[in-house]
Amino acid sequence: MKLAICYYSRHHGNTLKVLKAMAQQGDTDLIDVTTRQAVRLDGYDGIGFASGIYGFAFHKAVVAFARQYLPEGKPVFFVSTYGGAKGSGAAAMADLAREKHCPVLGEFSCRGYDTFGPFRLVGGIAKGHPDARDLEEARQFFRKIRQRLEGGEQS
Ligand SMILES: Cc1cc2nc3c(=O)[nH]c(=O)nc-3n(C[C@H](O)[C@H](O)[C@H](O)COP(=O)(O)O)c2cc1C
């Protein structure tokens, strides 16, 4: 069971922290969507897409990457971190998954330290996140995703 998670994580590396906790459980490649190398995703059993929330949504680079590289019908899941208000979150990714007939296995999000704009003046919000509990919940989520794939369960 081989998984890949394609991510954009720039603000404080919060999303990448969550993904590393997931990937510790083995057989998972983390792929930065800003790498300029061509990518092949057809060899994976499932693909995650992950992003910090910027302007109430996944970063456009993740959506564009999925549009280009996500194979038709591949099971997907979504992961994000956000400061305080995730807005539409992974909605654009869910739309794209539908277009490509990709079953959505699940979605995980937690808060991530945010010093964007005025929040910098107050020392940031969601300080300390993702914390140990967030990371444990992320690992649990990821175990469920694997179980779903192993059981062939689709939404
Ligand atoms: C340009 C920018 C826009 C952001 N917009 C939002 C937002 O709309 N809602 C929110 O809850 N957090 C927002 N944040 C906070 C990030 O979602 C949060 O810090 C996230 O954990 C960043 O992930 P990263 O460190 O993996 O990039 C924004 C941060 C930046 C830098």
The ligand as an SDF file (V2000), in Angstrom:
LIG
                    3D

 31 33  0  0  0  0  0  0  0  0999 V2000
   -1.2120   34.8080    3.0330 C   0  0  0  0  0  0  0  0  0  0  0  0
   -1.8830   34.0220    4.1370 C   0  0  0  0  0  0  0  0  0  0  0  0
   -3.2750   33.8960    4.1250 C   0  0  0  0  0  0  0  0  0  0  0  0
   -3.9140   33.1590    5.1490 C   0  0  0  0  0  0  0  0  0  0  0  0
   -5.2760   33.0350    5.1250 N   0  0  0  0  0  0  0  0  0  0  0  0
   -5.9050   32.3350    6.1000 C   0  0  0  0  0  0  0  0  0  0  0  0
   -7.3280   32.1770    6.0970 C   0  0  0  0  0  0  0  0  0  0  0  0
   -8.0420   32.6300    5.2110 O   0  0  0  0  0  0  0  0  0  0  0  0
   -7.8980   31.4970    7.1240 N   0  0  0  0  0  0  0  0  0  0  0  0
   -7.1610   30.9570    8.1430 C   0  0  0  0  0  0  0  0  0  0  0  0
   -7.7300   30.3460    9.0440 O   0  0  0  0  0  0  0  0  0  0  0  0
   -5.7960   31.0530    8.1700 N   0  0  0  0  0  0  0  0  0  0  0  0
   -5.1610   31.7380    7.1720 C   0  0  0  0  0  0  0  0  0  0  0  0
   -3.7840   31.8390    7.1900 N   0  0  0  0  0  0  0  0  0  0  0  0
   -3.0320   31.0980    8.2290 C   0  0  0  0  0  0  0  0  0  0  0  0
   -2.5610   29.7370    7.7080 C   0  0  0  0  0  0  0  0  0  0  0  0
   -3.6170   28.9930    7.1520 O   0  0  0  0  0  0  0  0  0  0  0  0
   -1.9510   28.8810    8.8210 C   0  0  0  0  0  0  0  0  0  0  0  0
   -0.9270   29.5630    9.4890 O   0  0  0  0  0  0  0  0  0  0  0  0
   -1.4480   27.5650    8.2290 C   0  0  0  0  0  0  0  0  0  0  0  0
   -1.1440   26.6800    9.2840 O   0  0  0  0  0  0  0  0  0  0  0  0
   -0.2240   27.7860    7.3480 C   0  0  0  0  0  0  0  0  0  0  0  0
    0.2530   26.5520    6.8840 O   0  0  0  0  0  0  0  0  0  0  0  0
    1.7820   26.3420    6.4430 P   0  0  0  0  0  0  0  0  0  0  0  0
    2.6560   26.7520    7.6050 O   0  0  0  0  0  0  0  0  0  0  0  0
    1.8340   24.8800    6.1560 O   0  0  0  0  0  0  0  0  0  0  0  0
    1.9700   27.1850    5.2230 O   0  0  0  0  0  0  0  0  0  0  0  0
   -3.1400   32.5670    6.1960 C   0  0  0  0  0  0  0  0  0  0  0  0
   -1.7370   32.7060    6.1810 C   0  0  0  0  0  0  0  0  0  0  0  0
   -1.1080   33.4220    5.1710 C   0  0  0  0  0  0  0  0  0  0  0  0
    0.3960   33.5610    5.1780 C   0  0  0  0  0  0  0  0  0  0  0  0
  1  2  1  0
  2  3  1  0
  2 30  2  0
  3  4  2  0
  4  5  1  0
  4 28  1  0
  5  6  2  0
  6  7  1  0
  6 13  1  0
  7  8  2  0
  7  9  1  0
  9 10  1  0
 10 11  2  0
 10 12  1  0
 12 13  2  0
 13 14  1  0
 14 15  1  0
 14 28  1  0
 15 16  1  0
 16 17  1  0
 16 18  1  0
 18 19  1  0
 18 20  1  0
 20 21  1  0
 20 22  1  0
 22 23  1  0
 23 24  1  0
 24 25  2  0
 24 26  1  0
 24 27  1  0
 28 29  2  0
 29 30  1  0
 30 31  1  0
M  END
$$$$
